[in-house]
């Protein structure tokens, strides 16, 4: 697997389907940063600004939607990864 970009641009809505996508692979670092920020109790607006490159003061709805969809996808990818590791170890 090729090394994912460290700070890729994001779309307004992260994928939501039941399979991992090339977008997921490209945004693994973004997902990790979102999960770390949430774990540290970071303000979602600051995370949207820094990680997603969307200004919540200028585009509050877009920033909130992008933040929520990418965080949800990050959690799903993490859970999916656990499921895949569990299946391969049997």
Number of C-alpha atoms within 10 A of each C-alpha: 4 6 9 14 13 11 16 15 14 17 12 16 14 20 17 13 8 9 10 15 12 9 12 19 16 19 22 20 19 23 22 15 19 25 18 12 16 14 9 9 9 12 10 18 18 15 20 22 15 13 21 23 15 23 17 17 10 9 10 14 11 16 22 18 15 20 24 17 17 26 20 18 20 23 16 15 19 16 12 15 13 11 11 11 11 10 9 7 6 5
